[in-house]
């Protein structure tokens, strides 16, 4: 669908539980094909800067969240691979992280994460 426009697609998803219930959303972001090999590296680099660690086994990580047992941030890469970060209680996670990572990738003029939006 996006290929005719020279783009691949990145999906990112946040599933967050709270005492009031939960919040989940999925966003689809077209990325120019010339950047598709930089997506994983961008999320890893910016994740390290913010304490967002991605799991070695994303399938097991998602299984650990099944049936409302945990909160997560997930990135689906254009090549079919998945990156998962398990959200931890009492450790802040910006709901903007996925958008910010994609904006950095697209070089939208954002400064480094020392001014990361909360």
N, C-alpha and C positions, 0 to 999 in steps of 0.2 A: 504494500500500500504506500509506504513512504519512499520506497526505492526509486520510483519514477521522479521523485524530487531530490534524489541524491542523498537520502537520509536513511539511517537506521533508527531503531526505537529503543529507548531505555524506559523501563517501568520501575518505579520505586513505590514502596508500600510501607505504611506505618500502621501497626496494630498495637494499640496501647490500652491496657486495662487500668481501671481506677476503682475506688470505692463506690463511685456512682455508676459504674458500668464499664463502658469502653468506647473507644474511638478508633475507627479504621478508615483509611483512604488509600486509593491507588491513583498514581498519576502517570501519564504517558508523555514522554518528552522526545520529540524528534531530534536526532543528533546527526550532523553532517557525516557521511561515510568516512571522510578523511580523519575524523576524530574517534572512530569507534574503537580503535586499539588503545586509546588513552583513557577510556572510561574507568576501567578497573583501577589503574594506577592513580588516577585523580581521587577516587573515593578512598583508596588505601592511604594515600598521603594526607589528605584532609582529615580522615578518620583518626590517624595517629596524632595529629595536632590537637584533636578535640577529645581524645580518649574513647573514640568509637572503634572498637576492635571487631573484626569480622571473624566469624567462626570457620574453622577448618572444614567442617562437614555441614554444609548448609541444610541438607535434608534432615539430618538428625536434629539440628537446631530448630527447624520449623516443627518437627514432630514434638519437640519438648514444649512447644507453645500451643499444641492442639487442644481443643476443647476449653479454651480460656485459661490455660495454665501459665501463660507468660506473654510478655510484650516484646515486640520486635520491630526492626527496620530491615527491609529487604530491597535489594536492587536486582532486577533481571536484566542481564547484559544482552546485547544484540546477538551474540553467538550462542545463546541458550544457557549459559552458565548463570549461577545465582550467587549473590553475596548476602549474608545474613549477620546482623548485629543483634544480640539479645539485650534488650533494655533491662537495666538493673534498678531495683527500687532505691529511691533516695539518691540516685546519681542523675543529674540533669541531662536531658537529651533535647536538642532543639528540633522541633517539628519541621523547621526550615532546612535541615541538613541536606536532604535530597535535592531540593531546589537550588541550594547554594552550591553544592557539588557540580550540578549540571551547568549552572551559570559560570562557575570558574572554568569548566571545560570549554565552554563556548566563548571564553575571554570577554565577558560582559563588563569589564572595567571594575570588578570588585577587588577590594584590597585583600591581603592575606587574612587568615582567620583570626588574627588578633583583634579584628573588629567584627567577628562573627555575629550575625543577628541572633537574638534569643527569642 
